[in-house]
Amino acid sequence: MRIFDRGDRQGNLDNTFTVPSYLRTDAAIFYNQGGFRAAVNIRNLFDADYFETSQSQTRVFPGDPLTVVGSISWEL
């Protein structure tokens, strides 16, 4: 599990507005046996609303919602 904690930060180079802080949690579960691997990766486990970055007050980019990705691989 990884926890991403970002404090308040300036939203542009002129420091005219602030982007609020956020806390996001990611997690992964995996299984390995011989050449077989199965994994489930979860980003934003608690579906937190947050802003990833910004360019100006009118261009503020939200973070991704809860995302689950599964994978299976076999290596000979």
HTML snippet that shows the backbone in 3Dmol.js (N, CA, C, O; Angstrom):
<script src="https://3Dmol.org/build/3Dmol-min.js"></script>
<div id="view" style="width:600px;height:400px;position:relative"></div>
<script>
const pdb = `
ATOM      1  N   MET A   1       0.843  -1.159   0.000  1.00  0.00           N
ATOM      2  CA  MET A   1       0.000   0.000   0.000  1.00  0.00           C
ATOM      3  C   MET A   1       0.899   1.236   0.000  1.00  0.00           C
ATOM      4  O   MET A   1       1.926   1.280   0.678  1.00  0.00           O
ATOM      5  N   ARG A   2       0.492   2.222  -0.768  1.00  0.00           N
ATOM      6  CA  ARG A   2       1.194   3.509  -0.823  1.00  0.00           C
ATOM      7  C   ARG A   2       0.208   4.621  -0.512  1.00  0.00           C
ATOM      8  O   ARG A   2      -0.935   4.608  -0.969  1.00  0.00           O
ATOM      9  N   ILE A   3       0.665   5.570   0.260  1.00  0.00           N
ATOM     10  CA  ILE A   3      -0.160   6.722   0.607  1.00  0.00           C
ATOM     11  C   ILE A   3       0.517   7.977   0.064  1.00  0.00           C
ATOM     12  O   ILE A   3       1.699   8.215   0.310  1.00  0.00           O
ATOM     13  N   PHE A   4      -0.242   8.768  -0.671  1.00  0.00           N
ATOM     14  CA  PHE A   4       0.248  10.016  -1.241  1.00  0.00           C
ATOM     15  C   PHE A   4      -0.412  11.160  -0.482  1.00  0.00           C
ATOM     16  O   PHE A   4      -1.635  11.295  -0.489  1.00  0.00           O
ATOM     17  N   ASP A   5       0.394  11.972   0.164  1.00  0.00           N
ATOM     18  CA  ASP A   5      -0.099  13.089   0.956  1.00  0.00           C
ATOM     19  C   ASP A   5       0.498  14.372   0.406  1.00  0.00           C
ATOM     20  O   ASP A   5       1.707  14.583   0.499  1.00  0.00           O
ATOM     21  N   ARG A   6      -0.328  15.222  -0.161  1.00  0.00           N
ATOM     22  CA  ARG A   6       0.139  16.498  -0.722  1.00  0.00           C
ATOM     23  C   ARG A   6      -0.507  17.628   0.056  1.00  0.00           C
ATOM     24  O   ARG A   6      -1.720  17.630   0.263  1.00  0.00           O
ATOM     25  N   GLY A   7       0.277  18.566   0.478  1.00  0.00           N
ATOM     26  CA  GLY A   7      -0.243  19.738   1.176  1.00  0.00           C
ATOM     27  C   GLY A   7      -0.749  20.777   0.196  1.00  0.00           C
ATOM     28  O   GLY A   7      -0.641  20.612  -1.019  1.00  0.00           O
ATOM     29  N   ASP A   8      -1.305  21.852   0.743  1.00  0.00           N
ATOM     30  CA  ASP A   8      -1.720  22.978  -0.107  1.00  0.00           C
ATOM     31  C   ASP A   8      -0.519  23.450  -0.909  1.00  0.00           C
ATOM     32  O   ASP A   8       0.606  23.449  -0.409  1.00  0.00           O
ATOM     33  N   ARG A   9      -0.753  23.856  -2.156  1.00  0.00           N
ATOM     34  CA  ARG A   9       0.337  24.331  -3.006  1.00  0.00           C
ATOM     35  C   ARG A   9      -0.174  25.432  -3.925  1.00  0.00           C
ATOM     36  O   ARG A   9      -1.372  25.540  -4.186  1.00  0.00           O
ATOM     37  N   GLN A  10       0.744  26.231  -4.401  1.00  0.00           N
ATOM     38  CA  GLN A  10       0.380  27.325  -5.296  1.00  0.00           C
ATOM     39  C   GLN A  10      -0.081  26.756  -6.640  1.00  0.00           C
ATOM     40  O   GLN A  10       0.508  25.807  -7.159  1.00  0.00           O
ATOM     41  N   GLY A  11      -1.132  27.342  -7.190  1.00  0.00           N
ATOM     42  CA  GLY A  11      -1.725  26.838  -8.418  1.00  0.00           C
ATOM     43  C   GLY A  11      -1.094  27.352  -9.696  1.00  0.00           C
ATOM     44  O   GLY A  11      -1.322  26.793 -10.769  1.00  0.00           O
ATOM     45  N   ASN A  12      -0.287  28.429  -9.593  1.00  0.00           N
ATOM     46  CA  ASN A  12       0.379  28.953 -10.789  1.00  0.00           C
ATOM     47  C   ASN A  12       1.669  29.655 -10.377  1.00  0.00           C
ATOM     48  O   ASN A  12       1.945  29.801  -9.186  1.00  0.00           O
ATOM     49  N   LEU A  13       2.440  30.078 -11.335  1.00  0.00           N
ATOM     50  CA  LEU A  13       3.728  30.703 -11.052  1.00  0.00           C
ATOM     51  C   LEU A  13       3.595  32.079 -10.406  1.00  0.00           C
ATOM     52  O   LEU A  13       4.518  32.542  -9.735  1.00  0.00           O
ATOM     53  N   ASP A  14       2.454  32.732 -10.603  1.00  0.00           N
ATOM     54  CA  ASP A  14       2.227  34.056 -10.009  1.00  0.00           C
ATOM     55  C   ASP A  14       1.728  33.963  -8.560  1.00  0.00           C
ATOM     56  O   ASP A  14       1.587  34.983  -7.885  1.00  0.00           O
ATOM     57  N   ASN A  15       1.462  32.740  -8.085  1.00  0.00           N
ATOM     58  CA  ASN A  15       0.960  32.508  -6.721  1.00  0.00           C
ATOM     59  C   ASN A  15      -0.330  33.273  -6.431  1.00  0.00           C
ATOM     60  O   ASN A  15      -0.490  33.856  -5.359  1.00  0.00           O
ATOM     61  N   THR A  16      -1.248  33.261  -7.401  1.00  0.00           N
ATOM     62  CA  THR A  16      -2.505  33.998  -7.234  1.00  0.00           C
ATOM     63  C   THR A  16      -3.627  33.135  -6.658  1.00  0.00           C
ATOM     64  O   THR A  16      -4.676  33.665  -6.290  1.00  0.00           O
ATOM     65  N   PHE A  17      -3.429  31.813  -6.573  1.00  0.00           N
ATOM     66  CA  PHE A  17      -4.424  30.940  -5.956  1.00  0.00           C
ATOM     67  C   PHE A  17      -3.752  29.673  -5.445  1.00  0.00           C
ATOM     68  O   PHE A  17      -2.625  29.352  -5.823  1.00  0.00           O
ATOM     69  N   THR A  18      -4.464  28.960  -4.582  1.00  0.00           N
ATOM     70  CA  THR A  18      -3.919  27.760  -3.943  1.00  0.00           C
ATOM     71  C   THR A  18      -4.743  26.548  -4.335  1.00  0.00           C
ATOM     72  O   THR A  18      -5.972  26.613  -4.375  1.00  0.00           O
ATOM     73  N   VAL A  19      -4.069  25.442  -4.625  1.00  0.00           N
ATOM     74  CA  VAL A  19      -4.718  24.157  -4.881  1.00  0.00           C
ATOM     75  C   VAL A  19      -4.743  23.419  -3.535  1.00  0.00           C
ATOM     76  O   VAL A  19      -3.708  23.318  -2.877  1.00  0.00           O
ATOM     77  N   PRO A  20      -5.909  22.902  -3.117  1.00  0.00           N
ATOM     78  CA  PRO A  20      -6.004  22.300  -1.786  1.00  0.00           C
ATOM     79  C   PRO A  20      -5.230  20.986  -1.655  1.00  0.00           C
ATOM     80  O   PRO A  20      -4.893  20.339  -2.646  1.00  0.00           O
ATOM     81  N   SER A  21      -4.963  20.620  -0.416  1.00  0.00           N
ATOM     82  CA  SER A  21      -4.234  19.388  -0.105  1.00  0.00           C
ATOM     83  C   SER A  21      -5.113  18.161  -0.385  1.00  0.00           C
ATOM     84  O   SER A  21      -6.330  18.272  -0.536  1.00  0.00           O
ATOM     85  N   TYR A  22      -4.465  16.987  -0.451  1.00  0.00           N
ATOM     86  CA  TYR A  22      -5.216  15.741  -0.592  1.00  0.00           C
ATOM     87  C   TYR A  22      -4.422  14.565  -0.033  1.00  0.00           C
ATOM     88  O   TYR A  22      -3.208  14.636   0.154  1.00  0.00           O
ATOM     89  N   LEU A  23      -5.147  13.487   0.225  1.00  0.00           N
ATOM     90  CA  LEU A  23      -4.569  12.228   0.666  1.00  0.00           C
ATOM     91  C   LEU A  23      -5.164  11.140  -0.220  1.00  0.00           C
ATOM     92  O   LEU A  23      -6.383  10.971  -0.270  1.00  0.00           O
ATOM     93  N   ARG A  24      -4.301  10.400  -0.921  1.00  0.00           N
ATOM     94  CA  ARG A  24      -4.753   9.330  -1.818  1.00  0.00           C
ATOM     95  C   ARG A  24      -4.040   8.045  -1.451  1.00  0.00           C
ATOM     96  O   ARG A  24      -2.845   8.058  -1.154  1.00  0.00           O
ATOM     97  N   THR A  25      -4.763   6.934  -1.471  1.00  0.00           N
ATOM     98  CA  THR A  25      -4.197   5.632  -1.124  1.00  0.00           C
ATOM     99  C   THR A  25      -4.285   4.698  -2.326  1.00  0.00           C
ATOM    100  O   THR A  25      -5.342   4.568  -2.943  1.00  0.00           O
ATOM    101  N   ASP A  26      -3.166   4.047  -2.658  1.00  0.00           N
ATOM    102  CA  ASP A  26      -3.114   3.027  -3.701  1.00  0.00           C
ATOM    103  C   ASP A  26      -2.776   1.691  -3.048  1.00  0.00           C
ATOM    104  O   ASP A  26      -2.128   1.655  -2.002  1.00  0.00           O
ATOM    105  N   ALA A  27      -3.208   0.602  -3.657  1.00  0.00           N
ATOM    106  CA  ALA A  27      -2.928  -0.726  -3.108  1.00  0.00           C
ATOM    107  C   ALA A  27      -2.741  -1.730  -4.245  1.00  0.00           C
ATOM    108  O   ALA A  27      -3.179  -1.505  -5.372  1.00  0.00           O
ATOM    109  N   ALA A  28      -2.086  -2.831  -3.926  1.00  0.00           N
ATOM    110  CA  ALA A  28      -1.882  -3.901  -4.915  1.00  0.00           C
ATOM    111  C   ALA A  28      -1.931  -5.246  -4.205  1.00  0.00           C
ATOM    112  O   ALA A  28      -1.471  -5.394  -3.073  1.00  0.00           O
ATOM    113  N   ILE A  29      -2.498  -6.210  -4.898  1.00  0.00           N
ATOM    114  CA  ILE A  29      -2.531  -7.598  -4.430  1.00  0.00           C
ATOM    115  C   ILE A  29      -2.001  -8.442  -5.577  1.00  0.00           C
ATOM    116  O   ILE A  29      -2.419  -8.269  -6.721  1.00  0.00           O
ATOM    117  N   PHE A  30      -1.079  -9.358  -5.278  1.00  0.00           N
ATOM    118  CA  PHE A  30      -0.555 -10.197  -6.355  1.00  0.00           C
ATOM    119  C   PHE A  30      -0.249 -11.600  -5.849  1.00  0.00           C
ATOM    120  O   PHE A  30      -0.108 -11.844  -4.650  1.00  0.00           O
ATOM    121  N   TYR A  31      -0.153 -12.515  -6.816  1.00  0.00           N
ATOM    122  CA  TYR A  31       0.149 -13.915  -6.539  1.00  0.00           C
ATOM    123  C   TYR A  31       1.154 -14.393  -7.568  1.00  0.00           C
ATOM    124  O   TYR A  31       0.964 -14.185  -8.766  1.00  0.00           O
ATOM    125  N   ASN A  32       2.232 -15.037  -7.107  1.00  0.00           N
ATOM    126  CA  ASN A  32       3.245 -15.620  -7.983  1.00  0.00           C
ATOM    127  C   ASN A  32       3.393 -17.100  -7.659  1.00  0.00           C
ATOM    128  O   ASN A  32       3.500 -17.484  -6.494  1.00  0.00           O
ATOM    129  N   GLN A  33       3.399 -17.920  -8.692  1.00  0.00           N
ATOM    130  CA  GLN A  33       3.649 -19.349  -8.517  1.00  0.00           C
ATOM    131  C   GLN A  33       4.314 -19.857  -9.783  1.00  0.00           C
ATOM    132  O   GLN A  33       3.683 -19.917 -10.839  1.00  0.00           O
ATOM    133  N   GLY A  34       5.584 -20.223  -9.684  1.00  0.00           N
ATOM    134  CA  GLY A  34       6.313 -20.648 -10.872  1.00  0.00           C
ATOM    135  C   GLY A  34       6.369 -19.507 -11.872  1.00  0.00           C
ATOM    136  O   GLY A  34       6.849 -18.420 -11.550  1.00  0.00           O
ATOM    137  N   GLY A  35       5.885 -19.744 -13.075  1.00  0.00           N
ATOM    138  CA  GLY A  35       5.871 -18.713 -14.105  1.00  0.00           C
ATOM    139  C   GLY A  35       4.559 -17.950 -14.172  1.00  0.00           C
ATOM    140  O   GLY A  35       4.396 -17.065 -15.011  1.00  0.00           O
ATOM    141  N   PHE A  36       3.614 -18.290 -13.288  1.00  0.00           N
ATOM    142  CA  PHE A  36       2.295 -17.651 -13.294  1.00  0.00           C
ATOM    143  C   PHE A  36       2.280 -16.458 -12.351  1.00  0.00           C
ATOM    144  O   PHE A  36       2.792 -16.524 -11.234  1.00  0.00           O
ATOM    145  N   ARG A  37       1.689 -15.376 -12.814  1.00  0.00           N
ATOM    146  CA  ARG A  37       1.531 -14.182 -11.966  1.00  0.00           C
ATOM    147  C   ARG A  37       0.161 -13.577 -12.226  1.00  0.00           C
ATOM    148  O   ARG A  37      -0.244 -13.400 -13.374  1.00  0.00           O
ATOM    149  N   ALA A  38      -0.543 -13.263 -11.152  1.00  0.00           N
ATOM    150  CA  ALA A  38      -1.824 -12.564 -11.223  1.00  0.00           C
ATOM    151  C   ALA A  38      -1.743 -11.365 -10.278  1.00  0.00           C
ATOM    152  O   ALA A  38      -1.203 -11.472  -9.177  1.00  0.00           O
ATOM    153  N   ALA A  39      -2.278 -10.234 -10.709  1.00  0.00           N
ATOM    154  CA  ALA A  39      -2.204  -9.027  -9.888  1.00  0.00           C
ATOM    155  C   ALA A  39      -3.459  -8.180 -10.060  1.00  0.00           C
ATOM    156  O   ALA A  39      -4.080  -8.161 -11.123  1.00  0.00           O
ATOM    157  N   VAL A  40      -3.815  -7.483  -8.986  1.00  0.00           N
ATOM    158  CA  VAL A  40      -4.874  -6.484  -9.009  1.00  0.00           C
ATOM    159  C   VAL A  40      -4.270  -5.215  -8.413  1.00  0.00           C
ATOM    160  O   VAL A  40      -3.798  -5.219  -7.276  1.00  0.00           O
ATOM    161  N   ASN A  41      -4.287  -4.136  -9.184  1.00  0.00           N
ATOM    162  CA  ASN A  41      -3.765  -2.848  -8.738  1.00  0.00           C
ATOM    163  C   ASN A  41      -4.928  -1.876  -8.583  1.00  0.00           C
ATOM    164  O   ASN A  41      -5.767  -1.743  -9.475  1.00  0.00           O
ATOM    165  N   ILE A  42      -4.965  -1.203  -7.442  1.00  0.00           N
ATOM    166  CA  ILE A  42      -6.052  -0.281  -7.140  1.00  0.00           C
ATOM    167  C   ILE A  42      -5.460   1.106  -6.900  1.00  0.00           C
ATOM    168  O   ILE A  42      -4.606   1.285  -6.031  1.00  0.00           O
ATOM    169  N   ARG A  43      -5.916   2.073  -7.670  1.00  0.00           N
ATOM    170  CA  ARG A  43      -5.482   3.454  -7.500  1.00  0.00           C
ATOM    171  C   ARG A  43      -6.649   4.248  -6.927  1.00  0.00           C
ATOM    172  O   ARG A  43      -7.789   4.090  -7.365  1.00  0.00           O
ATOM    173  N   ASN A  44      -6.364   5.093  -5.958  1.00  0.00           N
ATOM    174  CA  ASN A  44      -7.369   5.901  -5.272  1.00  0.00           C
ATOM    175  C   ASN A  44      -8.401   4.993  -4.598  1.00  0.00           C
ATOM    176  O   ASN A  44      -9.600   5.078  -4.864  1.00  0.00           O
ATOM    177  N   LEU A  45      -7.908   4.142  -3.736  1.00  0.00           N
ATOM    178  CA  LEU A  45      -8.695   3.102  -3.066  1.00  0.00           C
ATOM    179  C   LEU A  45      -9.975   3.631  -2.429  1.00  0.00           C
ATOM    180  O   LEU A  45     -11.003   2.957  -2.487  1.00  0.00           O
ATOM    181  N   PHE A  46      -9.944   4.803  -1.831  1.00  0.00           N
ATOM    182  CA  PHE A  46     -11.110   5.345  -1.133  1.00  0.00           C
ATOM    183  C   PHE A  46     -11.865   6.380  -1.969  1.00  0.00           C
ATOM    184  O   PHE A  46     -12.703   7.116  -1.448  1.00  0.00           O
ATOM    185  N   ASP A  47     -11.561   6.431  -3.261  1.00  0.00           N
ATOM    186  CA  ASP A  47     -12.253   7.302  -4.223  1.00  0.00           C
ATOM    187  C   ASP A  47     -12.285   8.766  -3.763  1.00  0.00           C
ATOM    188  O   ASP A  47     -13.323   9.425  -3.816  1.00  0.00           O
ATOM    189  N   ALA A  48     -11.132   9.253  -3.315  1.00  0.00           N
ATOM    190  CA  ALA A  48     -11.021  10.640  -2.847  1.00  0.00           C
ATOM    191  C   ALA A  48     -11.127  11.618  -4.024  1.00  0.00           C
ATOM    192  O   ALA A  48     -10.612  11.353  -5.110  1.00  0.00           O
ATOM    193  N   ASP A  49     -11.788  12.727  -3.800  1.00  0.00           N
ATOM    194  CA  ASP A  49     -11.830  13.808  -4.791  1.00  0.00           C
ATOM    195  C   ASP A  49     -10.622  14.706  -4.544  1.00  0.00           C
ATOM    196  O   ASP A  49     -10.417  15.178  -3.426  1.00  0.00           O
ATOM    197  N   TYR A  50      -9.826  14.943  -5.581  1.00  0.00           N
ATOM    198  CA  TYR A  50      -8.631  15.771  -5.410  1.00  0.00           C
ATOM    199  C   TYR A  50      -8.222  16.380  -6.739  1.00  0.00           C
ATOM    200  O   TYR A  50      -8.666  15.954  -7.805  1.00  0.00           O
ATOM    201  N   PHE A  51      -7.358  17.395  -6.647  1.00  0.00           N
ATOM    202  CA  PHE A  51      -6.821  18.047  -7.834  1.00  0.00           C
ATOM    203  C   PHE A  51      -5.361  17.641  -7.991  1.00  0.00           C
ATOM    204  O   PHE A  51      -4.546  17.868  -7.097  1.00  0.00           O
ATOM    205  N   GLU A  52      -5.040  17.045  -9.123  1.00  0.00           N
ATOM    206  CA  GLU A  52      -3.686  16.554  -9.401  1.00  0.00           C
ATOM    207  C   GLU A  52      -2.718  17.705  -9.676  1.00  0.00           C
ATOM    208  O   GLU A  52      -1.620  17.752  -9.122  1.00  0.00           O
ATOM    209  N   THR A  53      -3.137  18.627 -10.537  1.00  0.00           N
ATOM    210  CA  THR A  53      -2.270  19.742 -10.931  1.00  0.00           C
ATOM    211  C   THR A  53      -3.120  20.875 -11.500  1.00  0.00           C
ATOM    212  O   THR A  53      -4.334  20.745 -11.655  1.00  0.00           O
ATOM    213  N   SER A  54      -2.459  21.979 -11.805  1.00  0.00           N
ATOM    214  CA  SER A  54      -3.173  23.113 -12.409  1.00  0.00           C
ATOM    215  C   SER A  54      -2.218  23.930 -13.267  1.00  0.00           C
ATOM    216  O   SER A  54      -1.001  23.896 -13.083  1.00  0.00           O
ATOM    217  N   GLN A  55      -2.798  24.664 -14.205  1.00  0.00           N
ATOM    218  CA  GLN A  55      -2.029  25.586 -15.036  1.00  0.00           C
ATOM    219  C   GLN A  55      -2.452  27.024 -14.782  1.00  0.00           C
ATOM    220  O   GLN A  55      -1.654  27.951 -14.921  1.00  0.00           O
ATOM    221  N   SER A  56      -3.725  27.203 -14.407  1.00  0.00           N
ATOM    222  CA  SER A  56      -4.277  28.526 -14.100  1.00  0.00           C
ATOM    223  C   SER A  56      -5.563  28.299 -13.321  1.00  0.00           C
ATOM    224  O   SER A  56      -5.959  27.154 -13.103  1.00  0.00           O
ATOM    225  N   GLN A  57      -6.219  29.369 -12.899  1.00  0.00           N
ATOM    226  CA  GLN A  57      -7.465  29.224 -12.150  1.00  0.00           C
ATOM    227  C   GLN A  57      -8.572  28.584 -12.978  1.00  0.00           C
ATOM    228  O   GLN A  57      -9.500  28.000 -12.419  1.00  0.00           O
ATOM    229  N   THR A  58      -8.489  28.685 -14.289  1.00  0.00           N
ATOM    230  CA  THR A  58      -9.513  28.093 -15.149  1.00  0.00           C
ATOM    231  C   THR A  58      -9.090  26.741 -15.709  1.00  0.00           C
ATOM    232  O   THR A  58      -9.874  26.089 -16.400  1.00  0.00           O
ATOM    233  N   ARG A  59      -7.852  26.304 -15.419  1.00  0.00           N
ATOM    234  CA  ARG A  59      -7.366  25.002 -15.887  1.00  0.00           C
ATOM    235  C   ARG A  59      -6.778  24.222 -14.713  1.00  0.00           C
ATOM    236  O   ARG A  59      -5.562  24.116 -14.553  1.00  0.00           O
ATOM    237  N   VAL A  60      -7.700  23.673 -13.885  1.00  0.00           N
ATOM    238  CA  VAL A  60      -7.322  22.854 -12.741  1.00  0.00           C
ATOM    239  C   VAL A  60      -7.753  21.428 -13.067  1.00  0.00           C
ATOM    240  O   VAL A  60      -8.907  21.196 -13.427  1.00  0.00           O
ATOM    241  N   PHE A  61      -6.831  20.469 -12.943  1.00  0.00           N
ATOM    242  CA  PHE A  61      -7.080  19.101 -13.398  1.00  0.00           C
ATOM    243  C   PHE A  61      -7.352  18.167 -12.224  1.00  0.00           C
ATOM    244  O   PHE A  61      -6.503  18.003 -11.348  1.00  0.00           O
ATOM    245  N   PRO A  62      -8.536  17.553 -12.207  1.00  0.00           N
ATOM    246  CA  PRO A  62      -8.861  16.631 -11.125  1.00  0.00           C
ATOM    247  C   PRO A  62      -8.064  15.331 -11.253  1.00  0.00           C
ATOM    248  O   PRO A  62      -7.631  14.957 -12.344  1.00  0.00           O
ATOM    249  N   GLY A  63      -7.880  14.653 -10.123  1.00  0.00           N
ATOM    250  CA  GLY A  63      -7.220  13.348 -10.129  1.00  0.00           C
ATOM    251  C   GLY A  63      -8.177  12.262 -10.583  1.00  0.00           C
ATOM    252  O   GLY A  63      -9.389  12.474 -10.637  1.00  0.00           O
ATOM    253  N   ASP A  64      -7.638  11.115 -10.904  1.00  0.00           N
ATOM    254  CA  ASP A  64      -8.450   9.986 -11.357  1.00  0.00           C
ATOM    255  C   ASP A  64      -9.308   9.438 -10.220  1.00  0.00           C
ATOM    256  O   ASP A  64      -8.887   9.455  -9.063  1.00  0.00           O
ATOM    257  N   PRO A  65     -10.499   8.956 -10.539  1.00  0.00           N
ATOM    258  CA  PRO A  65     -11.334   8.317  -9.518  1.00  0.00           C
ATOM    259  C   PRO A  65     -10.787   6.918  -9.204  1.00  0.00           C
ATOM    260  O   PRO A  65      -9.739   6.525  -9.717  1.00  0.00           O
ATOM    261  N   LEU A  66     -11.493   6.186  -8.374  1.00  0.00           N
ATOM    262  CA  LEU A  66     -11.135   4.799  -8.070  1.00  0.00           C
ATOM    263  C   LEU A  66     -10.926   4.044  -9.375  1.00  0.00           C
ATOM    264  O   LEU A  66     -11.808   4.021 -10.234  1.00  0.00           O
ATOM    265  N   THR A  67      -9.750   3.422  -9.523  1.00  0.00           N
ATOM    266  CA  THR A  67      -9.404   2.684 -10.735  1.00  0.00           C
ATOM    267  C   THR A  67      -8.843   1.332 -10.346  1.00  0.00           C
ATOM    268  O   THR A  67      -7.941   1.251  -9.512  1.00  0.00           O
ATOM    269  N   VAL A  68      -9.369   0.263 -10.946  1.00  0.00           N
ATOM    270  CA  VAL A  68      -8.895  -1.094 -10.667  1.00  0.00           C
ATOM    271  C   VAL A  68      -8.397  -1.708 -11.966  1.00  0.00           C
ATOM    272  O   VAL A  68      -9.110  -1.710 -12.969  1.00  0.00           O
ATOM    273  N   VAL A  69      -7.169  -2.233 -11.950  1.00  0.00           N
ATOM    274  CA  VAL A  69      -6.582  -2.884 -13.119  1.00  0.00           C
ATOM    275  C   VAL A  69      -6.106  -4.271 -12.701  1.00  0.00           C
ATOM    276  O   VAL A  69      -5.363  -4.426 -11.732  1.00  0.00           O
ATOM    277  N   GLY A  70      -6.548  -5.265 -13.445  1.00  0.00           N
ATOM    278  CA  GLY A  70      -6.123  -6.650 -13.183  1.00  0.00           C
ATOM    279  C   GLY A  70      -5.230  -7.138 -14.318  1.00  0.00           C
ATOM    280  O   GLY A  70      -5.394  -6.745 -15.472  1.00  0.00           O
ATOM    281  N   SER A  71      -4.285  -8.000 -13.967  1.00  0.00           N
ATOM    282  CA  SER A  71      -3.419  -8.572 -15.007  1.00  0.00           C
ATOM    283  C   SER A  71      -3.063 -10.012 -14.662  1.00  0.00           C
ATOM    284  O   SER A  71      -2.967 -10.392 -13.495  1.00  0.00           O
ATOM    285  N   ILE A  72      -2.871 -10.797 -15.713  1.00  0.00           N
ATOM    286  CA  ILE A  72      -2.437 -12.193 -15.573  1.00  0.00           C
ATOM    287  C   ILE A  72      -1.339 -12.427 -16.586  1.00  0.00           C
ATOM    288  O   ILE A  72      -1.453 -12.026 -17.744  1.00  0.00           O
ATOM    289  N   SER A  73      -0.265 -13.083 -16.145  1.00  0.00           N
ATOM    290  CA  SER A  73       0.825 -13.386 -17.082  1.00  0.00           C
ATOM    291  C   SER A  73       1.383 -14.788 -16.790  1.00  0.00           C
ATOM    292  O   SER A  73       1.294 -15.306 -15.677  1.00  0.00           O
ATOM    293  N   TRP A  74       1.948 -15.359 -17.824  1.00  0.00           N
ATOM    294  CA  TRP A  74       2.562 -16.678 -17.710  1.00  0.00           C
ATOM    295  C   TRP A  74       3.902 -16.622 -18.422  1.00  0.00           C
ATOM    296  O   TRP A  74       3.970 -16.257 -19.595  1.00  0.00           O
ATOM    297  N   GLU A  75       4.952 -16.976 -17.730  1.00  0.00           N
ATOM    298  CA  GLU A  75       6.294 -16.942 -18.303  1.00  0.00           C
ATOM    299  C   GLU A  75       6.817 -18.376 -18.377  1.00  0.00           C
ATOM    300  O   GLU A  75       6.807 -19.111 -17.390  1.00  0.00           O
ATOM    301  N   LEU A  76       7.270 -18.751 -19.567  1.00  0.00           N
ATOM    302  CA  LEU A  76       7.790 -20.119 -19.763  1.00  0.00           C
ATOM    303  C   LEU A  76       9.258 -20.199 -19.419  1.00  0.00           C
ATOM    304  O   LEU A  76       9.860 -21.268 -19.523  1.00  0.00           O
TER     305      LEU A  76
END
`;
const viewer = $3Dmol.createViewer("view");
viewer.addModel(pdb, "pdb");
viewer.setStyle({}, {cartoon: {color: "spectrum"}});
viewer.zoomTo();
viewer.render();
</script>
